[in-house]
Amino acid sequence: MIIPVSETAEKGSLEYALAKVANHFADVLYFDLSRYLIAAGVLSAFLIVLKVWADNRRIQNRRATGSDYKREFFSSIRTVLVFAFMTLATLVGREMGWITLKLESASLLLIAWQFALIVLVHDAYFYWIHRAMHSRRLFRATHLHHHKSRTPTPWAAYSFSTWEAAFEAAYMPLFLFVTSQLGIAYAGLAVFLFMWHMIIRNVMAHAGSELFPAGWVDNGLTRWISTTTHHDLHHSEGRYNYGFYFTWWDRWMGTEHPDYAAHFRRNAKPVIMWGTRESERPAAPTT
């Protein structure tokens, strides 16, 4: 269905922008939904195909139930809808001239530094929004739903309450609005790559099995990048590890799990016992 733009609507007006952007809702919904389904589906298939490897690197002994998968999937579909509407808000902002977004080709150097900037700022935004949602006043209304996934799966990536989905989705239009006011015209490809990076890192954080190689937390070049164990500990214990892509905010603010490195080494050590039963796995470090 094509929504006609009113003949009386002036170009640059809010009425004109809303009517023009509304026609792209199906495309926006398809993009947000496909990112979730592809990322969660591919990682789930990977964990099934490499089941022995994944089981030897499983972080928790408990397994998600069928009801967990069902709740995570349908909650994520709701989140996709919220994200789609927020993407439309971004496009309305572009039509109104509030957001400058360049869709033409850009240099690799420009795309690289813009991608790095949007990721770094999002990591800070996520950490502080996440900590705020853990406050007594906000937790039940905003973040409790996500923590129903005590043993998360890749399908929990978008398993948010409506409020949390709105807070998470608000980052993109807010970031692009601020950078536009600062005179930074963001390249569309940088935003596109960021959106894919975000969902890929999200499903990896909820994989349930450690995906990063042994020695990751002991290498000065990699230890500042969050692992699956890092976020899984947040789901199982709640009061640590609020960061998303990186560990530095947790380190700076004193919120990193004190035994994170020990847990990671246990989960990510090289597989040498391919037939090891779950009950024979080494015990988790005590906290």
Wavefront OBJ file of the C-alpha trace (Angstrom):
o trace
v 0.000 0.000 0.000
v 1.440 3.370 -1.021
v 0.514 6.310 1.182
v 0.163 9.392 -1.038
v 1.863 12.603 -0.023
v -0.742 15.330 0.374
v -0.643 17.952 -2.348
v -0.918 20.619 0.336
v 2.048 19.300 2.308
v 5.113 21.443 1.827
v 8.421 19.740 1.189
v 10.432 19.895 4.390
v 7.332 19.908 6.595
v 6.685 17.220 9.197
v 3.525 16.122 7.335
v 5.513 15.648 4.126
v 8.310 13.764 5.909
v 5.923 11.417 7.742
v 3.993 10.551 4.584
v 7.138 9.962 2.549
v 8.872 7.822 5.157
v 5.752 5.764 6.003
v 5.993 4.117 2.591
v 9.322 2.578 3.620
v 8.019 0.864 6.770
v 7.940 -2.604 5.174
v 11.541 -2.207 3.995
v 12.683 -1.032 7.414
v 10.844 -3.872 9.164
v 12.366 -6.397 6.759
v 15.881 -5.079 7.421
v 15.563 -5.167 11.216
v 13.843 -8.567 11.238
v 16.271 -10.166 8.783
v 19.287 -9.021 10.798
v 17.902 -10.704 13.908
v 16.837 -13.921 12.173
v 20.074 -14.292 10.210
v 22.405 -13.560 13.124
v 20.570 -15.701 15.695
v 19.803 -18.448 13.180
v 23.341 -18.768 11.822
v 24.896 -18.865 15.292
v 22.316 -21.404 16.511
v 23.077 -23.612 13.509
v 26.805 -23.265 14.212
v 26.310 -24.412 17.811
v 24.234 -27.396 16.654
v 26.675 -28.503 13.944
v 29.640 -28.161 16.328
v 27.728 -29.545 19.301
v 30.658 -31.381 20.896
v 32.857 -28.297 20.697
v 30.028 -26.075 21.982
v 29.155 -28.430 24.852
v 32.769 -28.526 26.019
v 32.730 -24.734 26.096
v 29.302 -24.345 27.682
v 29.265 -21.700 30.377
v 26.379 -23.009 32.492
v 25.299 -26.569 33.205
v 21.662 -25.496 33.053
v 20.071 -25.490 29.597
v 17.388 -23.168 28.278
v 13.909 -24.709 28.082
v 11.431 -24.647 25.229
v 9.477 -21.918 27.011
v 12.682 -19.871 27.242
v 13.174 -20.082 23.479
v 9.535 -19.183 22.845
v 9.635 -16.158 25.160
v 12.918 -14.931 23.694
v 11.744 -15.231 20.102
v 8.384 -13.506 20.468
v 9.832 -10.790 22.700
v 12.477 -10.172 20.058
v 9.814 -9.805 17.366
v 8.221 -7.085 19.496
v 11.622 -5.416 19.799
v 12.070 -5.559 16.026
v 8.826 -3.594 15.655
v 10.062 -0.959 18.117
v 13.381 -0.758 16.270
v 11.562 -0.361 12.958
v 9.536 2.588 14.236
v 12.685 4.189 15.648
v 14.407 3.727 12.288
v 11.469 5.522 10.688
v 11.995 8.332 13.200
v 15.590 8.551 12.002
v 14.433 8.800 8.390
v 11.899 11.478 9.333
v 14.735 13.399 10.966
v 16.699 13.143 7.734
v 13.760 14.395 5.676
v 13.325 17.314 8.077
v 16.993 18.230 7.853
v 17.683 17.446 11.510
v 19.876 14.474 10.622
v 22.531 14.506 7.916
v 23.024 11.054 6.424
v 25.012 10.614 3.216
v 23.870 7.680 1.102
v 26.409 8.181 -1.683
v 29.767 6.395 -1.702
v 32.386 7.432 0.868
v 36.087 6.733 1.363
v 37.167 3.698 3.376
v 38.978 5.981 5.819
v 35.802 7.982 6.461
v 33.734 4.840 6.943
v 36.367 3.355 9.275
v 36.582 6.296 11.693
v 32.830 6.864 11.665
v 32.233 3.177 12.370
v 34.742 3.276 15.246
v 33.108 6.399 16.697
v 29.560 5.062 16.593
v 30.670 1.795 18.247
v 32.651 3.527 21.006
v 29.835 5.928 21.841
v 27.267 3.116 21.763
v 29.352 1.101 24.205
v 29.297 4.012 26.673
v 25.573 4.613 26.061
v 24.780 0.937 26.616
v 26.800 0.713 29.833
v 25.120 3.671 31.511
v 21.605 2.888 30.257
v 22.135 -0.697 31.400
v 23.248 0.372 34.869
v 20.317 2.766 35.130
v 17.878 -0.026 34.269
v 19.333 -2.057 37.140
v 18.266 0.592 39.649
v 15.428 -0.345 41.988
v 13.089 2.179 40.422
v 13.565 1.032 36.828
v 14.500 -2.644 36.909
v 11.068 -4.255 37.137
v 9.510 -2.052 34.448
v 12.417 -2.062 32.012
v 14.972 -4.840 32.408
v 13.418 -7.700 34.371
v 12.048 -9.274 31.199
v 15.510 -9.648 29.674
v 16.811 -11.283 32.850
v 14.175 -14.000 32.621
v 16.769 -15.518 30.284
v 19.002 -16.645 33.136
v 20.606 -19.117 30.737
v 20.535 -17.070 27.528
v 20.494 -18.312 23.947
v 21.249 -16.410 20.721
v 17.503 -15.777 20.407
v 17.617 -13.663 23.592
v 19.525 -10.925 21.764
v 16.409 -8.767 21.393
v 14.349 -10.229 24.243
v 13.464 -6.863 25.777
v 10.490 -5.219 27.381
v 8.924 -2.470 25.283
v 10.597 0.170 27.461
v 14.035 -1.391 27.145
v 13.604 -1.806 23.396
v 12.759 1.905 23.147
v 15.810 2.905 25.194
v 18.083 0.724 23.064
v 16.566 1.855 19.769
v 16.757 5.530 20.719
v 20.529 5.467 20.427
v 20.655 5.685 16.644
v 18.473 8.776 16.086
v 20.018 10.501 19.121
v 23.569 9.812 17.974
v 22.920 10.883 14.393
v 21.094 14.014 15.550
v 23.977 15.086 17.803
v 26.677 14.341 15.225
v 24.669 16.181 12.574
v 24.458 19.249 14.810
v 28.236 19.032 15.189
v 28.619 19.126 11.428
v 29.377 15.434 10.905
v 27.576 13.966 7.906
v 27.446 10.250 8.603
v 28.009 7.794 5.768
v 25.108 5.408 5.276
v 27.512 2.474 4.923
v 29.069 3.216 8.326
v 25.598 3.058 9.906
v 24.767 -0.124 7.967
v 27.953 -1.838 9.171
v 27.293 -0.710 12.736
v 23.794 -2.203 12.701
v 25.162 -5.569 11.594
v 28.056 -5.397 14.047
v 25.612 -4.682 16.875
v 23.377 -7.710 16.270
v 26.313 -10.054 15.613
v 28.025 -9.086 18.861
v 24.658 -9.311 20.606
v 23.942 -12.916 19.618
v 27.557 -13.850 20.404
v 27.156 -12.434 23.919
v 24.111 -14.677 24.437
v 25.536 -17.822 22.800
v 25.742 -19.841 26.025
v 29.090 -21.323 24.943
v 32.347 -19.394 24.959
v 33.140 -18.378 21.381
v 36.423 -16.585 21.962
v 39.773 -18.432 21.890
v 41.729 -19.499 24.950
v 44.113 -16.835 26.196
v 41.827 -13.957 25.179
v 41.725 -12.394 28.655
v 45.486 -12.778 29.107
v 46.465 -10.886 25.961
v 46.886 -7.138 26.315
v 45.510 -6.595 22.804
v 42.280 -8.544 23.302
v 41.362 -8.545 26.993
v 39.457 -5.264 26.641
v 37.018 -6.877 24.172
v 34.047 -8.522 25.904
v 33.514 -12.261 25.600
v 30.498 -14.524 25.839
v 31.463 -15.444 29.403
v 31.590 -11.763 30.340
v 27.929 -11.178 29.477
v 26.756 -14.623 30.575
v 27.998 -13.858 34.087
v 25.769 -10.802 34.043
v 22.749 -12.986 33.260
v 23.571 -15.535 35.957
v 24.590 -13.103 38.717
v 23.124 -9.743 37.702
v 25.267 -7.229 39.554
v 28.403 -7.351 37.423
v 29.501 -6.854 33.809
v 27.199 -4.177 32.412
v 29.352 -3.477 29.342
v 28.578 -4.606 25.813
v 31.474 -4.546 23.335
v 34.329 -3.732 25.688
v 35.328 -4.369 29.295
v 36.837 -0.969 30.099
v 33.711 0.689 31.529
v 33.281 -2.194 33.966
v 36.958 -1.964 34.897
v 36.865 1.808 35.334
v 33.643 1.721 37.382
v 34.552 -1.340 39.462
v 31.648 -3.438 38.160
v 33.551 -6.267 36.482
v 33.031 -9.704 38.025
v 36.045 -10.377 40.289
v 36.427 -13.920 38.941
v 35.638 -13.139 35.302
v 39.085 -14.145 34.030
v 38.998 -17.444 35.939
v 35.543 -18.269 34.581
v 36.681 -17.460 31.056
v 39.789 -19.658 31.308
v 37.618 -22.541 32.490
v 35.153 -22.142 29.636
v 37.577 -21.367 26.806
v 40.412 -23.780 27.428
v 41.304 -25.970 24.417
v 39.093 -29.034 24.029
v 41.085 -32.195 24.770
v 38.326 -34.486 26.087
v 35.884 -34.818 23.204
v 33.861 -37.441 25.053
v 33.707 -35.608 28.361
v 30.299 -35.815 29.974
v 28.706 -32.733 31.436
v 29.108 -34.028 34.989
v 32.866 -34.453 34.428
v 33.527 -30.838 33.513
v 35.783 -28.968 35.961
v 33.874 -27.104 38.639
v 33.297 -23.400 38.197
v 35.443 -21.068 40.326
v 33.812 -20.104 43.589
v 32.792 -16.482 44.022
l 1 2 3 4 5 6 7 8 9 10 11 12 13 14 15 16 17 18 19 20 21 22 23 24 25 26 27 28 29 30 31 32 33 34 35 36 37 38 39 40 41 42 43 44 45 46 47 48 49 50 51 52 53 54 55 56 57 58 59 60 61 62 63 64 65 66 67 68 69 70 71 72 73 74 75 76 77 78 79 80 81 82 83 84 85 86 87 88 89 90 91 92 93 94 95 96 97 98 99 100 101 102 103 104 105 106 107 108 109 110 111 112 113 114 115 116 117 118 119 120 121 122 123 124 125 126 127 128 129 130 131 132 133 134 135 136 137 138 139 140 141 142 143 144 145 146 147 148 149 150 151 152 153 154 155 156 157 158 159 160 161 162 163 164 165 166 167 168 169 170 171 172 173 174 175 176 177 178 179 180 181 182 183 184 185 186 187 188 189 190 191 192 193 194 195 196 197 198 199 200 201 202 203 204 205 206 207 208 209 210 211 212 213 214 215 216 217 218 219 220 221 222 223 224 225 226 227 228 229 230 231 232 233 234 235 236 237 238 239 240 241 242 243 244 245 246 247 248 249 250 251 252 253 254 255 256 257 258 259 260 261 262 263 264 265 266 267 268 269 270 271 272 273 274 275 276 277 278 279 280 281 282 283 284 285 286 287
